[in-house]
Amino acid sequence: MRIVYLAADAVPFPKGASTRIQRTVDTLRALGHDVALFTPASEAAGLDGHTRVVLPEANYLARMLRF
């Protein structure tokens, strides 16, 4: 199955939500699914199949509404 995972948190990032997102994507892929992960841009390197979306707004809420 092809899955698009949209996550409002930066990945990777040293907090719980990022870890959950990474583990969920890893598990879905291990089960044989084709997963594309889209997250707001971050400085850190991402996972394979991870697309960072650049959002120019400075305000977090405005960025998430645009995302």
Residue pairs with C-beta under 8 A, 6 or more apart in sequence:
1 33
1 34
2 33
2 34
2 36
3 28
3 33
3 34
3 35
3 36
4 35
4 36
4 38
5 21
5 24
5 25
5 28
5 35
5 36
5 37
5 38
6 38
6 39
6 67
7 17
7 21
7 37
7 38
7 39
8 39
8 40
8 64
8 67
9 15
9 17
9 18
9 21
9 39
9 40
10 18
10 39
10 40
10 41
10 42
10 44
11 18
11 21
11 22
11 37
11 39
11 42
11 46
11 47
11 50
12 18
12 22
12 42
12 44
12 45
12 46
12 47
13 42
13 44
21 37
21 39
22 47
25 35
25 37
25 47
25 49
28 35
29 35
29 49
35 49
36 49
36 51
37 46
37 47
37 49
37 50
37 51
38 50
38 51
38 52
38 53
39 46
39 50
39 51
39 52
39 53
40 52
40 53
40 55
40 63
40 64
40 67
41 52
41 53
41 54
41 55
42 52
46 52
53 67
55 63
55 66
55 67
57 63
57 66
